[in-house]
């Protein structure tokens, strides 16, 4: 049986998340560049690049970018944005990358961590980030804030766009935030997808980073504020070095 992320990140994902655009990515990358402190031409790995929004913007800023994702559908969309073929696109599981490392920075964005059931499998991703980095090179992991997720979860939402009805059910269960997405449109069977992310609090994440040899330097709560507030910050954005 395939994993949830093998089923969920397909054509219907493009419908559910069509509101995410390059404008937001430009703002986020501008802040990331300040945190990373990289020179022009630096080699950057965008791990779980999805539709390539951030990869394209990083390339626009003069970096040598590699984008990795498991979904062939999302990589196809990413390649459409990379009209000048500036970016190296690779299809791979993030737990075992077909790369030698030597990157000046690794970024893992939009809650692309915590997809696996066991801590050991999730930590394989951190080990790969460590392996990809040059010694002392920076990384960014943009993850959700589990406390805010727990306190503000919306159990049900519904919207319709261009004749497509999207219903989402959300719950917290056994240490995961789970989302079921139901898509209905005329002339097609109903489709159902699951998204599941394991909830790690700050101290747990710090422990995992330390265990794999990644040095944490800063934790931001959004791309606009300087420090993480566990009660109010929507994100935990980890910035550190390998």
Biotite code that builds the C-alpha atoms (Angstrom):
import biotite.structure as struc

atoms = struc.array([
    struc.Atom([0.000, 0.000, 0.000], chain_id="A", res_id=1, res_name="UNK", atom_name="CA", element="C"),
    struc.Atom([1.384, 3.397, -0.975], chain_id="A", res_id=2, res_name="UNK", atom_name="CA", element="C"),
    struc.Atom([2.090, 6.147, 1.558], chain_id="A", res_id=3, res_name="UNK", atom_name="CA", element="C"),
    struc.Atom([-0.358, 9.055, 1.903], chain_id="A", res_id=4, res_name="UNK", atom_name="CA", element="C"),
    struc.Atom([2.071, 11.535, 0.318], chain_id="A", res_id=5, res_name="UNK", atom_name="CA", element="C"),
    struc.Atom([2.449, 9.351, -2.766], chain_id="A", res_id=6, res_name="UNK", atom_name="CA", element="C"),
    struc.Atom([-1.295, 9.657, -3.377], chain_id="A", res_id=7, res_name="UNK", atom_name="CA", element="C"),
    struc.Atom([-1.942, 13.235, -2.224], chain_id="A", res_id=8, res_name="UNK", atom_name="CA", element="C"),
    struc.Atom([0.617, 15.232, -4.199], chain_id="A", res_id=9, res_name="UNK", atom_name="CA", element="C"),
    struc.Atom([-0.906, 14.765, -7.626], chain_id="A", res_id=10, res_name="UNK", atom_name="CA", element="C"),
    struc.Atom([-3.143, 16.703, -10.013], chain_id="A", res_id=11, res_name="UNK", atom_name="CA", element="C"),
    struc.Atom([-5.767, 17.458, -7.356], chain_id="A", res_id=12, res_name="UNK", atom_name="CA", element="C"),
    struc.Atom([-3.094, 18.985, -5.092], chain_id="A", res_id=13, res_name="UNK", atom_name="CA", element="C"),
    struc.Atom([-2.693, 21.688, -7.740], chain_id="A", res_id=14, res_name="UNK", atom_name="CA", element="C"),
    struc.Atom([-6.396, 22.502, -7.338], chain_id="A", res_id=15, res_name="UNK", atom_name="CA", element="C"),
    struc.Atom([-6.377, 22.587, -3.527], chain_id="A", res_id=16, res_name="UNK", atom_name="CA", element="C"),
    struc.Atom([-3.252, 24.774, -3.263], chain_id="A", res_id=17, res_name="UNK", atom_name="CA", element="C"),
    struc.Atom([-3.582, 26.914, -6.388], chain_id="A", res_id=18, res_name="UNK", atom_name="CA", element="C"),
    struc.Atom([-3.645, 30.080, -4.210], chain_id="A", res_id=19, res_name="UNK", atom_name="CA", element="C"),
    struc.Atom([0.077, 29.783, -3.421], chain_id="A", res_id=20, res_name="UNK", atom_name="CA", element="C"),
    struc.Atom([1.973, 31.986, -5.835], chain_id="A", res_id=21, res_name="UNK", atom_name="CA", element="C"),
    struc.Atom([5.407, 33.419, -6.591], chain_id="A", res_id=22, res_name="UNK", atom_name="CA", element="C"),
    struc.Atom([4.665, 36.708, -4.811], chain_id="A", res_id=23, res_name="UNK", atom_name="CA", element="C"),
    struc.Atom([4.639, 35.041, -1.400], chain_id="A", res_id=24, res_name="UNK", atom_name="CA", element="C"),
    struc.Atom([7.722, 33.028, -2.323], chain_id="A", res_id=25, res_name="UNK", atom_name="CA", element="C"),
    struc.Atom([9.647, 36.213, -3.214], chain_id="A", res_id=26, res_name="UNK", atom_name="CA", element="C"),
    struc.Atom([8.916, 37.688, 0.216], chain_id="A", res_id=27, res_name="UNK", atom_name="CA", element="C"),
    struc.Atom([9.952, 34.503, 2.002], chain_id="A", res_id=28, res_name="UNK", atom_name="CA", element="C"),
    struc.Atom([13.131, 34.037, -0.026], chain_id="A", res_id=29, res_name="UNK", atom_name="CA", element="C"),
    struc.Atom([14.176, 37.647, 0.608], chain_id="A", res_id=30, res_name="UNK", atom_name="CA", element="C"),
    struc.Atom([14.071, 36.967, 4.347], chain_id="A", res_id=31, res_name="UNK", atom_name="CA", element="C"),
    struc.Atom([15.757, 33.571, 3.957], chain_id="A", res_id=32, res_name="UNK", atom_name="CA", element="C"),
    struc.Atom([18.648, 35.146, 2.080], chain_id="A", res_id=33, res_name="UNK", atom_name="CA", element="C"),
    struc.Atom([19.273, 37.452, 5.033], chain_id="A", res_id=34, res_name="UNK", atom_name="CA", element="C"),
    struc.Atom([19.261, 34.505, 7.431], chain_id="A", res_id=35, res_name="UNK", atom_name="CA", element="C"),
    struc.Atom([21.485, 32.311, 5.258], chain_id="A", res_id=36, res_name="UNK", atom_name="CA", element="C"),
    struc.Atom([24.046, 34.980, 4.414], chain_id="A", res_id=37, res_name="UNK", atom_name="CA", element="C"),
    struc.Atom([25.078, 33.306, 1.151], chain_id="A", res_id=38, res_name="UNK", atom_name="CA", element="C"),
    struc.Atom([27.227, 34.801, -1.613], chain_id="A", res_id=39, res_name="UNK", atom_name="CA", element="C"),
    struc.Atom([25.934, 34.938, -5.188], chain_id="A", res_id=40, res_name="UNK", atom_name="CA", element="C"),
    struc.Atom([26.419, 31.665, -7.012], chain_id="A", res_id=41, res_name="UNK", atom_name="CA", element="C"),
    struc.Atom([26.111, 29.534, -3.864], chain_id="A", res_id=42, res_name="UNK", atom_name="CA", element="C"),
    struc.Atom([24.736, 25.995, -4.300], chain_id="A", res_id=43, res_name="UNK", atom_name="CA", element="C"),
    struc.Atom([21.320, 25.654, -2.650], chain_id="A", res_id=44, res_name="UNK", atom_name="CA", element="C"),
    struc.Atom([19.258, 22.474, -2.259], chain_id="A", res_id=45, res_name="UNK", atom_name="CA", element="C"),
    struc.Atom([15.478, 22.974, -2.048], chain_id="A", res_id=46, res_name="UNK", atom_name="CA", element="C"),
    struc.Atom([14.423, 19.716, -0.404], chain_id="A", res_id=47, res_name="UNK", atom_name="CA", element="C"),
    struc.Atom([10.757, 18.898, -1.120], chain_id="A", res_id=48, res_name="UNK", atom_name="CA", element="C"),
    struc.Atom([10.503, 21.723, -3.637], chain_id="A", res_id=49, res_name="UNK", atom_name="CA", element="C"),
    struc.Atom([6.920, 20.964, -4.681], chain_id="A", res_id=50, res_name="UNK", atom_name="CA", element="C"),
    struc.Atom([5.823, 23.203, -7.556], chain_id="A", res_id=51, res_name="UNK", atom_name="CA", element="C"),
    struc.Atom([9.174, 24.968, -7.427], chain_id="A", res_id=52, res_name="UNK", atom_name="CA", element="C"),
    struc.Atom([8.054, 28.413, -6.267], chain_id="A", res_id=53, res_name="UNK", atom_name="CA", element="C"),
    struc.Atom([10.989, 28.966, -3.940], chain_id="A", res_id=54, res_name="UNK", atom_name="CA", element="C"),
    struc.Atom([13.485, 27.230, -6.223], chain_id="A", res_id=55, res_name="UNK", atom_name="CA", element="C"),
    struc.Atom([12.658, 29.629, -9.050], chain_id="A", res_id=56, res_name="UNK", atom_name="CA", element="C"),
    struc.Atom([12.983, 32.677, -6.810], chain_id="A", res_id=57, res_name="UNK", atom_name="CA", element="C"),
    struc.Atom([16.289, 31.430, -5.407], chain_id="A", res_id=58, res_name="UNK", atom_name="CA", element="C"),
    struc.Atom([17.545, 31.011, -8.968], chain_id="A", res_id=59, res_name="UNK", atom_name="CA", element="C"),
    struc.Atom([16.362, 34.547, -9.739], chain_id="A", res_id=60, res_name="UNK", atom_name="CA", element="C"),
    struc.Atom([18.595, 35.741, -6.886], chain_id="A", res_id=61, res_name="UNK", atom_name="CA", element="C"),
    struc.Atom([21.648, 34.222, -8.535], chain_id="A", res_id=62, res_name="UNK", atom_name="CA", element="C"),
    struc.Atom([21.967, 30.905, -6.719], chain_id="A", res_id=63, res_name="UNK", atom_name="CA", element="C"),
    struc.Atom([22.752, 27.524, -8.265], chain_id="A", res_id=64, res_name="UNK", atom_name="CA", element="C"),
    struc.Atom([19.622, 25.592, -7.274], chain_id="A", res_id=65, res_name="UNK", atom_name="CA", element="C"),
    struc.Atom([18.734, 21.911, -7.097], chain_id="A", res_id=66, res_name="UNK", atom_name="CA", element="C"),
    struc.Atom([15.069, 21.106, -6.462], chain_id="A", res_id=67, res_name="UNK", atom_name="CA", element="C"),
    struc.Atom([14.124, 17.670, -5.135], chain_id="A", res_id=68, res_name="UNK", atom_name="CA", element="C"),
    struc.Atom([10.623, 16.248, -4.785], chain_id="A", res_id=69, res_name="UNK", atom_name="CA", element="C"),
    struc.Atom([8.978, 12.819, -4.882], chain_id="A", res_id=70, res_name="UNK", atom_name="CA", element="C"),
    struc.Atom([5.966, 13.917, -6.923], chain_id="A", res_id=71, res_name="UNK", atom_name="CA", element="C"),
    struc.Atom([6.390, 13.768, -10.691], chain_id="A", res_id=72, res_name="UNK", atom_name="CA", element="C"),
    struc.Atom([3.247, 15.896, -11.060], chain_id="A", res_id=73, res_name="UNK", atom_name="CA", element="C"),
    struc.Atom([4.643, 18.718, -8.919], chain_id="A", res_id=74, res_name="UNK", atom_name="CA", element="C"),
    struc.Atom([8.052, 18.503, -10.572], chain_id="A", res_id=75, res_name="UNK", atom_name="CA", element="C"),
    struc.Atom([6.356, 18.830, -13.960], chain_id="A", res_id=76, res_name="UNK", atom_name="CA", element="C"),
    struc.Atom([4.713, 22.046, -12.756], chain_id="A", res_id=77, res_name="UNK", atom_name="CA", element="C"),
    struc.Atom([8.053, 23.246, -11.389], chain_id="A", res_id=78, res_name="UNK", atom_name="CA", element="C"),
    struc.Atom([9.760, 22.704, -14.734], chain_id="A", res_id=79, res_name="UNK", atom_name="CA", element="C"),
    struc.Atom([7.077, 24.803, -16.455], chain_id="A", res_id=80, res_name="UNK", atom_name="CA", element="C"),
    struc.Atom([8.094, 27.754, -14.259], chain_id="A", res_id=81, res_name="UNK", atom_name="CA", element="C"),
    struc.Atom([11.792, 27.203, -14.958], chain_id="A", res_id=82, res_name="UNK", atom_name="CA", element="C"),
    struc.Atom([11.580, 28.478, -18.517], chain_id="A", res_id=83, res_name="UNK", atom_name="CA", element="C"),
    struc.Atom([15.347, 29.029, -18.838], chain_id="A", res_id=84, res_name="UNK", atom_name="CA", element="C"),
    struc.Atom([16.280, 25.584, -17.468], chain_id="A", res_id=85, res_name="UNK", atom_name="CA", element="C"),
    struc.Atom([18.406, 27.120, -14.722], chain_id="A", res_id=86, res_name="UNK", atom_name="CA", element="C"),
    struc.Atom([17.474, 24.593, -12.020], chain_id="A", res_id=87, res_name="UNK", atom_name="CA", element="C"),
    struc.Atom([18.430, 20.949, -11.632], chain_id="A", res_id=88, res_name="UNK", atom_name="CA", element="C"),
    struc.Atom([15.242, 18.984, -10.878], chain_id="A", res_id=89, res_name="UNK", atom_name="CA", element="C"),
    struc.Atom([15.461, 15.559, -9.246], chain_id="A", res_id=90, res_name="UNK", atom_name="CA", element="C"),
    struc.Atom([12.706, 13.100, -8.311], chain_id="A", res_id=91, res_name="UNK", atom_name="CA", element="C"),
    struc.Atom([13.573, 11.367, -5.038], chain_id="A", res_id=92, res_name="UNK", atom_name="CA", element="C"),
    struc.Atom([12.428, 10.331, -1.594], chain_id="A", res_id=93, res_name="UNK", atom_name="CA", element="C"),
    struc.Atom([13.802, 12.850, 0.915], chain_id="A", res_id=94, res_name="UNK", atom_name="CA", element="C"),
    struc.Atom([15.037, 10.054, 3.199], chain_id="A", res_id=95, res_name="UNK", atom_name="CA", element="C"),
    struc.Atom([17.574, 8.769, 0.684], chain_id="A", res_id=96, res_name="UNK", atom_name="CA", element="C"),
    struc.Atom([18.865, 11.312, -1.811], chain_id="A", res_id=97, res_name="UNK", atom_name="CA", element="C"),
    struc.Atom([20.828, 10.342, -4.941], chain_id="A", res_id=98, res_name="UNK", atom_name="CA", element="C"),
    struc.Atom([23.221, 13.243, -4.349], chain_id="A", res_id=99, res_name="UNK", atom_name="CA", element="C"),
    struc.Atom([26.784, 13.607, -3.104], chain_id="A", res_id=100, res_name="UNK", atom_name="CA", element="C"),
    struc.Atom([26.282, 16.691, -0.970], chain_id="A", res_id=101, res_name="UNK", atom_name="CA", element="C"),
    struc.Atom([28.568, 19.699, -0.908], chain_id="A", res_id=102, res_name="UNK", atom_name="CA", element="C"),
    struc.Atom([25.768, 22.276, -0.792], chain_id="A", res_id=103, res_name="UNK", atom_name="CA", element="C"),
    struc.Atom([26.215, 25.775, 0.617], chain_id="A", res_id=104, res_name="UNK", atom_name="CA", element="C"),
    struc.Atom([22.668, 25.646, 2.041], chain_id="A", res_id=105, res_name="UNK", atom_name="CA", element="C"),
    struc.Atom([19.639, 23.359, 2.335], chain_id="A", res_id=106, res_name="UNK", atom_name="CA", element="C"),
    struc.Atom([16.078, 24.636, 2.714], chain_id="A", res_id=107, res_name="UNK", atom_name="CA", element="C"),
    struc.Atom([13.047, 22.491, 3.605], chain_id="A", res_id=108, res_name="UNK", atom_name="CA", element="C"),
    struc.Atom([9.894, 24.616, 3.420], chain_id="A", res_id=109, res_name="UNK", atom_name="CA", element="C"),
    struc.Atom([6.097, 24.673, 3.780], chain_id="A", res_id=110, res_name="UNK", atom_name="CA", element="C"),
    struc.Atom([5.923, 21.921, 6.437], chain_id="A", res_id=111, res_name="UNK", atom_name="CA", element="C"),
    struc.Atom([7.703, 19.254, 4.407], chain_id="A", res_id=112, res_name="UNK", atom_name="CA", element="C"),
    struc.Atom([8.792, 17.450, 7.557], chain_id="A", res_id=113, res_name="UNK", atom_name="CA", element="C"),
    struc.Atom([7.047, 14.957, 9.843], chain_id="A", res_id=114, res_name="UNK", atom_name="CA", element="C"),
    struc.Atom([5.445, 12.925, 7.041], chain_id="A", res_id=115, res_name="UNK", atom_name="CA", element="C"),
    struc.Atom([6.495, 9.529, 8.415], chain_id="A", res_id=116, res_name="UNK", atom_name="CA", element="C"),
    struc.Atom([5.064, 7.469, 11.255], chain_id="A", res_id=117, res_name="UNK", atom_name="CA", element="C"),
    struc.Atom([8.234, 6.836, 13.249], chain_id="A", res_id=118, res_name="UNK", atom_name="CA", element="C"),
    struc.Atom([10.741, 9.293, 14.668], chain_id="A", res_id=119, res_name="UNK", atom_name="CA", element="C"),
    struc.Atom([13.484, 7.180, 13.104], chain_id="A", res_id=120, res_name="UNK", atom_name="CA", element="C"),
    struc.Atom([12.097, 7.702, 9.595], chain_id="A", res_id=121, res_name="UNK", atom_name="CA", element="C"),
    struc.Atom([11.639, 11.432, 10.139], chain_id="A", res_id=122, res_name="UNK", atom_name="CA", element="C"),
    struc.Atom([15.173, 11.706, 11.478], chain_id="A", res_id=123, res_name="UNK", atom_name="CA", element="C"),
    struc.Atom([16.484, 10.138, 8.262], chain_id="A", res_id=124, res_name="UNK", atom_name="CA", element="C"),
    struc.Atom([15.483, 13.425, 6.611], chain_id="A", res_id=125, res_name="UNK", atom_name="CA", element="C"),
    struc.Atom([17.590, 15.378, 9.102], chain_id="A", res_id=126, res_name="UNK", atom_name="CA", element="C"),
    struc.Atom([20.535, 13.041, 8.549], chain_id="A", res_id=127, res_name="UNK", atom_name="CA", element="C"),
    struc.Atom([20.227, 13.670, 4.811], chain_id="A", res_id=128, res_name="UNK", atom_name="CA", element="C"),
    struc.Atom([20.158, 17.437, 5.356], chain_id="A", res_id=129, res_name="UNK", atom_name="CA", element="C"),
    struc.Atom([23.326, 17.084, 7.425], chain_id="A", res_id=130, res_name="UNK", atom_name="CA", element="C"),
    struc.Atom([24.944, 14.919, 4.728], chain_id="A", res_id=131, res_name="UNK", atom_name="CA", element="C"),
    struc.Atom([24.050, 17.366, 1.954], chain_id="A", res_id=132, res_name="UNK", atom_name="CA", element="C"),
    struc.Atom([25.639, 20.366, 3.691], chain_id="A", res_id=133, res_name="UNK", atom_name="CA", element="C"),
    struc.Atom([29.224, 21.472, 3.496], chain_id="A", res_id=134, res_name="UNK", atom_name="CA", element="C"),
    struc.Atom([30.708, 21.572, 7.037], chain_id="A", res_id=135, res_name="UNK", atom_name="CA", element="C"),
    struc.Atom([29.300, 24.614, 8.816], chain_id="A", res_id=136, res_name="UNK", atom_name="CA", element="C"),
    struc.Atom([26.898, 25.480, 5.968], chain_id="A", res_id=137, res_name="UNK", atom_name="CA", element="C"),
    struc.Atom([23.435, 26.852, 6.908], chain_id="A", res_id=138, res_name="UNK", atom_name="CA", element="C"),
    struc.Atom([20.005, 25.229, 6.698], chain_id="A", res_id=139, res_name="UNK", atom_name="CA", element="C"),
    struc.Atom([16.392, 26.342, 7.109], chain_id="A", res_id=140, res_name="UNK", atom_name="CA", element="C"),
    struc.Atom([13.530, 24.038, 8.098], chain_id="A", res_id=141, res_name="UNK", atom_name="CA", element="C"),
    struc.Atom([10.129, 25.760, 7.948], chain_id="A", res_id=142, res_name="UNK", atom_name="CA", element="C"),
    struc.Atom([7.753, 23.709, 10.105], chain_id="A", res_id=143, res_name="UNK", atom_name="CA", element="C"),
    struc.Atom([4.379, 24.316, 11.738], chain_id="A", res_id=144, res_name="UNK", atom_name="CA", element="C"),
    struc.Atom([3.937, 25.423, 15.358], chain_id="A", res_id=145, res_name="UNK", atom_name="CA", element="C"),
    struc.Atom([2.197, 22.427, 16.966], chain_id="A", res_id=146, res_name="UNK", atom_name="CA", element="C"),
    struc.Atom([0.852, 24.438, 19.900], chain_id="A", res_id=147, res_name="UNK", atom_name="CA", element="C"),
    struc.Atom([-0.944, 26.916, 17.645], chain_id="A", res_id=148, res_name="UNK", atom_name="CA", element="C"),
    struc.Atom([-2.185, 24.050, 15.449], chain_id="A", res_id=149, res_name="UNK", atom_name="CA", element="C"),
    struc.Atom([-3.626, 22.323, 18.513], chain_id="A", res_id=150, res_name="UNK", atom_name="CA", element="C"),
    struc.Atom([-5.274, 25.497, 19.818], chain_id="A", res_id=151, res_name="UNK", atom_name="CA", element="C"),
    struc.Atom([-6.711, 26.865, 16.578], chain_id="A", res_id=152, res_name="UNK", atom_name="CA", element="C"),
    struc.Atom([-7.531, 23.828, 14.438], chain_id="A", res_id=153, res_name="UNK", atom_name="CA", element="C"),
    struc.Atom([-10.552, 24.338, 12.183], chain_id="A", res_id=154, res_name="UNK", atom_name="CA", element="C"),
    struc.Atom([-12.294, 20.927, 12.063], chain_id="A", res_id=155, res_name="UNK", atom_name="CA", element="C"),
    struc.Atom([-14.227, 21.594, 8.844], chain_id="A", res_id=156, res_name="UNK", atom_name="CA", element="C"),
    struc.Atom([-14.027, 23.925, 5.879], chain_id="A", res_id=157, res_name="UNK", atom_name="CA", element="C"),
    struc.Atom([-15.654, 24.022, 2.477], chain_id="A", res_id=158, res_name="UNK", atom_name="CA", element="C"),
    struc.Atom([-15.158, 26.091, -0.659], chain_id="A", res_id=159, res_name="UNK", atom_name="CA", element="C"),
    struc.Atom([-15.990, 25.984, -4.339], chain_id="A", res_id=160, res_name="UNK", atom_name="CA", element="C"),
    struc.Atom([-13.743, 27.240, -7.127], chain_id="A", res_id=161, res_name="UNK", atom_name="CA", element="C"),
    struc.Atom([-14.482, 27.045, -10.834], chain_id="A", res_id=162, res_name="UNK", atom_name="CA", element="C"),
    struc.Atom([-17.082, 24.323, -10.321], chain_id="A", res_id=163, res_name="UNK", atom_name="CA", element="C"),
    struc.Atom([-14.888, 22.228, -8.028], chain_id="A", res_id=164, res_name="UNK", atom_name="CA", element="C"),
    struc.Atom([-16.034, 21.678, -4.437], chain_id="A", res_id=165, res_name="UNK", atom_name="CA", element="C"),
    struc.Atom([-13.229, 21.188, -1.887], chain_id="A", res_id=166, res_name="UNK", atom_name="CA", element="C"),
    struc.Atom([-14.183, 19.914, 1.591], chain_id="A", res_id=167, res_name="UNK", atom_name="CA", element="C"),
    struc.Atom([-11.546, 19.535, 4.306], chain_id="A", res_id=168, res_name="UNK", atom_name="CA", element="C"),
    struc.Atom([-11.843, 17.726, 7.638], chain_id="A", res_id=169, res_name="UNK", atom_name="CA", element="C"),
    struc.Atom([-9.093, 18.253, 10.229], chain_id="A", res_id=170, res_name="UNK", atom_name="CA", element="C"),
    struc.Atom([-8.308, 16.588, 13.537], chain_id="A", res_id=171, res_name="UNK", atom_name="CA", element="C"),
    struc.Atom([-5.466, 15.873, 15.930], chain_id="A", res_id=172, res_name="UNK", atom_name="CA", element="C"),
    struc.Atom([-5.032, 12.200, 16.705], chain_id="A", res_id=173, res_name="UNK", atom_name="CA", element="C"),
    struc.Atom([-2.230, 10.183, 18.313], chain_id="A", res_id=174, res_name="UNK", atom_name="CA", element="C"),
    struc.Atom([0.325, 12.970, 18.000], chain_id="A", res_id=175, res_name="UNK", atom_name="CA", element="C"),
    struc.Atom([-0.491, 13.863, 14.372], chain_id="A", res_id=176, res_name="UNK", atom_name="CA", element="C"),
    struc.Atom([-2.462, 16.610, 12.710], chain_id="A", res_id=177, res_name="UNK", atom_name="CA", element="C"),
    struc.Atom([-4.558, 14.908, 10.057], chain_id="A", res_id=178, res_name="UNK", atom_name="CA", element="C"),
    struc.Atom([-6.454, 16.403, 7.155], chain_id="A", res_id=179, res_name="UNK", atom_name="CA", element="C"),
    struc.Atom([-8.904, 14.595, 4.884], chain_id="A", res_id=180, res_name="UNK", atom_name="CA", element="C"),
    struc.Atom([-9.577, 16.392, 1.613], chain_id="A", res_id=181, res_name="UNK", atom_name="CA", element="C"),
    struc.Atom([-12.657, 15.545, -0.449], chain_id="A", res_id=182, res_name="UNK", atom_name="CA", element="C"),
    struc.Atom([-12.885, 16.865, -4.003], chain_id="A", res_id=183, res_name="UNK", atom_name="CA", element="C"),
    struc.Atom([-16.120, 16.834, -5.988], chain_id="A", res_id=184, res_name="UNK", atom_name="CA", element="C"),
    struc.Atom([-16.696, 18.108, -9.500], chain_id="A", res_id=185, res_name="UNK", atom_name="CA", element="C"),
    struc.Atom([-19.177, 17.413, -12.245], chain_id="A", res_id=186, res_name="UNK", atom_name="CA", element="C"),
    struc.Atom([-18.635, 14.365, -14.380], chain_id="A", res_id=187, res_name="UNK", atom_name="CA", element="C"),
    struc.Atom([-15.988, 12.769, -12.165], chain_id="A", res_id=188, res_name="UNK", atom_name="CA", element="C"),
    struc.Atom([-16.012, 10.458, -9.182], chain_id="A", res_id=189, res_name="UNK", atom_name="CA", element="C"),
    struc.Atom([-15.413, 11.940, -5.741], chain_id="A", res_id=190, res_name="UNK", atom_name="CA", element="C"),
    struc.Atom([-11.730, 11.852, -4.691], chain_id="A", res_id=191, res_name="UNK", atom_name="CA", element="C"),
    struc.Atom([-10.450, 11.601, -1.130], chain_id="A", res_id=192, res_name="UNK", atom_name="CA", element="C"),
    struc.Atom([-6.916, 12.306, 0.110], chain_id="A", res_id=193, res_name="UNK", atom_name="CA", element="C"),
    struc.Atom([-5.202, 12.214, 3.474], chain_id="A", res_id=194, res_name="UNK", atom_name="CA", element="C"),
    struc.Atom([-2.478, 14.540, 4.707], chain_id="A", res_id=195, res_name="UNK", atom_name="CA", element="C"),
    struc.Atom([-0.716, 13.692, 7.969], chain_id="A", res_id=196, res_name="UNK", atom_name="CA", element="C"),
    struc.Atom([2.088, 15.484, 9.812], chain_id="A", res_id=197, res_name="UNK", atom_name="CA", element="C"),
    struc.Atom([3.628, 14.382, 13.091], chain_id="A", res_id=198, res_name="UNK", atom_name="CA", element="C"),
    struc.Atom([3.542, 17.115, 15.723], chain_id="A", res_id=199, res_name="UNK", atom_name="CA", element="C"),
    struc.Atom([6.952, 17.874, 17.230], chain_id="A", res_id=200, res_name="UNK", atom_name="CA", element="C"),
    struc.Atom([7.265, 20.536, 19.896], chain_id="A", res_id=201, res_name="UNK", atom_name="CA", element="C"),
    struc.Atom([10.284, 22.816, 20.088], chain_id="A", res_id=202, res_name="UNK", atom_name="CA", element="C"),
    struc.Atom([12.211, 20.761, 22.646], chain_id="A", res_id=203, res_name="UNK", atom_name="CA", element="C"),
    struc.Atom([11.617, 17.558, 20.658], chain_id="A", res_id=204, res_name="UNK", atom_name="CA", element="C"),
    struc.Atom([12.807, 19.172, 17.436], chain_id="A", res_id=205, res_name="UNK", atom_name="CA", element="C"),
    struc.Atom([15.868, 20.600, 19.178], chain_id="A", res_id=206, res_name="UNK", atom_name="CA", element="C"),
    struc.Atom([16.722, 17.147, 20.486], chain_id="A", res_id=207, res_name="UNK", atom_name="CA", element="C"),
    struc.Atom([16.468, 15.593, 17.020], chain_id="A", res_id=208, res_name="UNK", atom_name="CA", element="C"),
    struc.Atom([18.619, 18.299, 15.433], chain_id="A", res_id=209, res_name="UNK", atom_name="CA", element="C"),
    struc.Atom([21.259, 17.838, 18.125], chain_id="A", res_id=210, res_name="UNK", atom_name="CA", element="C"),
    struc.Atom([21.209, 14.069, 17.690], chain_id="A", res_id=211, res_name="UNK", atom_name="CA", element="C"),
    struc.Atom([22.064, 14.281, 13.964], chain_id="A", res_id=212, res_name="UNK", atom_name="CA", element="C"),
    struc.Atom([24.715, 16.959, 14.476], chain_id="A", res_id=213, res_name="UNK", atom_name="CA", element="C"),
    struc.Atom([22.814, 19.998, 13.194], chain_id="A", res_id=214, res_name="UNK", atom_name="CA", element="C"),
    struc.Atom([23.487, 23.131, 15.216], chain_id="A", res_id=215, res_name="UNK", atom_name="CA", element="C"),
    struc.Atom([20.427, 25.296, 15.823], chain_id="A", res_id=216, res_name="UNK", atom_name="CA", element="C"),
    struc.Atom([21.082, 29.050, 15.887], chain_id="A", res_id=217, res_name="UNK", atom_name="CA", element="C"),
    struc.Atom([17.670, 30.741, 15.614], chain_id="A", res_id=218, res_name="UNK", atom_name="CA", element="C"),
    struc.Atom([13.967, 29.893, 15.687], chain_id="A", res_id=219, res_name="UNK", atom_name="CA", element="C"),
    struc.Atom([11.600, 32.337, 13.978], chain_id="A", res_id=220, res_name="UNK", atom_name="CA", element="C"),
    struc.Atom([7.829, 32.374, 14.262], chain_id="A", res_id=221, res_name="UNK", atom_name="CA", element="C"),
    struc.Atom([7.116, 33.751, 10.782], chain_id="A", res_id=222, res_name="UNK", atom_name="CA", element="C"),
    struc.Atom([9.095, 35.261, 7.925], chain_id="A", res_id=223, res_name="UNK", atom_name="CA", element="C"),
    struc.Atom([8.304, 38.711, 9.367], chain_id="A", res_id=224, res_name="UNK", atom_name="CA", element="C"),
    struc.Atom([9.185, 38.399, 13.047], chain_id="A", res_id=225, res_name="UNK", atom_name="CA", element="C"),
    struc.Atom([12.531, 37.788, 14.724], chain_id="A", res_id=226, res_name="UNK", atom_name="CA", element="C"),
    struc.Atom([11.736, 35.320, 17.484], chain_id="A", res_id=227, res_name="UNK", atom_name="CA", element="C"),
    struc.Atom([9.416, 32.352, 18.047], chain_id="A", res_id=228, res_name="UNK", atom_name="CA", element="C"),
    struc.Atom([6.488, 32.727, 20.457], chain_id="A", res_id=229, res_name="UNK", atom_name="CA", element="C"),
    struc.Atom([4.990, 29.321, 21.227], chain_id="A", res_id=230, res_name="UNK", atom_name="CA", element="C"),
    struc.Atom([1.525, 30.731, 21.929], chain_id="A", res_id=231, res_name="UNK", atom_name="CA", element="C"),
    struc.Atom([1.133, 33.045, 18.930], chain_id="A", res_id=232, res_name="UNK", atom_name="CA", element="C"),
    struc.Atom([3.625, 32.175, 16.187], chain_id="A", res_id=233, res_name="UNK", atom_name="CA", element="C"),
    struc.Atom([2.091, 30.186, 13.307], chain_id="A", res_id=234, res_name="UNK", atom_name="CA", element="C"),
    struc.Atom([5.443, 28.624, 12.348], chain_id="A", res_id=235, res_name="UNK", atom_name="CA", element="C"),
    struc.Atom([8.657, 27.259, 13.795], chain_id="A", res_id=236, res_name="UNK", atom_name="CA", element="C"),
    struc.Atom([11.337, 28.240, 11.287], chain_id="A", res_id=237, res_name="UNK", atom_name="CA", element="C"),
    struc.Atom([14.633, 26.655, 12.293], chain_id="A", res_id=238, res_name="UNK", atom_name="CA", element="C"),
    struc.Atom([17.845, 28.283, 11.124], chain_id="A", res_id=239, res_name="UNK", atom_name="CA", element="C"),
    struc.Atom([21.179, 26.627, 11.887], chain_id="A", res_id=240, res_name="UNK", atom_name="CA", element="C"),
    struc.Atom([24.344, 25.051, 10.521], chain_id="A", res_id=241, res_name="UNK", atom_name="CA", element="C"),
    struc.Atom([25.589, 21.610, 9.628], chain_id="A", res_id=242, res_name="UNK", atom_name="CA", element="C"),
])
